[in-house]
């Protein structure tokens, strides 16, 4: 059985890949290859879009972890120092509360 740790630093490989793409998009905002300067509005828009994608990926990952926690038997939850009620309370959290 695997032990599940729920914290803000637990990220899947997919989330890390999205984070890398977000930084790349923010640095290379939509522009021509030979352009000297990127418009500030384009850079802001690209950064905002990248942050929204990252936020969505993190929210999905956290939700998956919470529902995986519900599937664990009581013995595993006890090993983590949780009760079934704690797991149900954690799974019932809305996505904006990490």
Backbone torsions as a table, in degrees:
resi	resn	phi	psi	omega
1	UNK	NA	141.1	179.4
2	UNK	-94.1	144.2	175.6
3	UNK	-90.5	133.7	-177.6
4	UNK	-105.5	125.9	175.6
5	UNK	-107.6	125.2	179.2
6	UNK	-104.5	105.3	174.7
7	UNK	-150.5	170.1	-175.9
8	UNK	-71.6	-13.0	-176.2
9	UNK	-95.9	-4.9	178.0
10	UNK	-79.2	114.5	-178.7
11	UNK	-131.8	143.0	176.9
12	UNK	-81.6	169.4	177.6
13	UNK	-63.4	-33.6	179.1
14	UNK	-63.8	-42.4	179.9
15	UNK	-64.9	-40.4	178.3
16	UNK	-65.3	-38.4	178.4
17	UNK	-65.7	-40.3	178.2
18	UNK	-64.8	-39.0	178.7
19	UNK	-62.0	-42.9	178.3
20	UNK	-64.1	-43.2	178.1
21	UNK	-63.6	-37.3	-179.2
22	UNK	-63.0	-43.0	178.8
23	UNK	-65.7	-38.2	179.0
24	UNK	-65.4	-43.4	179.5
25	UNK	-64.3	-39.9	-179.5
26	UNK	-65.0	-36.2	179.6
27	UNK	-76.4	-37.5	-177.1
28	UNK	-112.9	67.0	179.3
29	UNK	-58.7	156.2	-176.3
30	UNK	-53.5	113.0	178.7
31	UNK	-160.7	169.8	177.9
32	UNK	-73.8	154.7	-179.0
33	UNK	-61.8	-37.2	-175.7
34	UNK	-91.7	3.2	-178.0
35	UNK	-69.0	143.0	-179.9
36	UNK	-83.2	-32.3	-170.0
37	UNK	-138.4	140.9	177.1
38	UNK	-99.0	133.4	179.3
39	UNK	-62.7	137.9	-179.8
40	UNK	-58.9	-35.8	-179.6
41	UNK	-65.1	-38.9	179.4
42	UNK	-66.9	-39.5	179.0
43	UNK	-65.2	-42.5	179.2
44	UNK	-64.8	-43.6	180.0
45	UNK	-63.1	-43.2	179.5
46	UNK	-65.3	-40.2	178.6
47	UNK	-65.9	-40.0	179.3
48	UNK	-65.5	-44.2	178.5
49	UNK	-62.1	-41.3	179.4
50	UNK	-64.8	-40.3	178.8
51	UNK	-66.4	-38.6	178.8
52	UNK	-65.0	-40.5	177.2
53	UNK	-63.5	-42.8	179.4
54	UNK	-65.0	-42.7	179.4
55	UNK	-61.0	-43.2	180.0
56	UNK	-64.5	-41.5	179.6
57	UNK	-65.1	-41.5	178.1
58	UNK	-65.3	-40.8	179.4
59	UNK	-62.6	-42.7	178.0
60	UNK	-64.8	-41.6	-179.9
61	UNK	-63.8	-45.2	179.1
62	UNK	-63.5	-40.3	178.1
63	UNK	-63.1	-41.3	178.4
64	UNK	-62.8	-40.4	177.9
65	UNK	-64.4	-41.3	-179.6
66	UNK	-64.5	-41.9	-179.4
67	UNK	-75.8	-25.6	173.2
68	UNK	-68.4	-33.3	177.4
69	UNK	-62.6	-37.9	178.7
70	UNK	-63.7	-30.2	-176.9
71	UNK	-77.3	-11.3	-177.5
72	UNK	-74.7	144.6	176.5
73	UNK	-69.8	162.9	-177.7
74	UNK	-60.3	-31.1	-179.9
75	UNK	-65.7	-38.2	178.3
76	UNK	-69.5	-41.2	177.4
77	UNK	-61.8	-39.8	178.4
78	UNK	-64.0	-37.2	177.1
79	UNK	-62.6	-31.3	178.7
80	UNK	-84.9	-4.8	-179.0
81	UNK	81.7	26.1	-179.2
82	UNK	-121.2	157.4	172.2
83	UNK	-106.8	171.6	177.7
84	UNK	-61.2	-37.2	179.0
85	UNK	-64.6	-38.9	176.8
86	UNK	-61.8	-42.2	-179.9
87	UNK	-65.7	-40.7	179.1
88	UNK	-67.2	-38.5	177.3
89	UNK	-64.2	-40.3	178.8
90	UNK	-65.5	-41.5	-179.0
91	UNK	-70.3	-24.2	-178.3
92	UNK	-83.6	-5.6	-179.1
93	UNK	-64.4	141.7	174.7
94	UNK	-70.6	161.4	-173.0
95	UNK	-64.5	-23.6	-177.4
96	UNK	-83.5	-6.2	175.1
97	UNK	-106.7	107.6	-175.5
98	UNK	-73.2	NA	NA
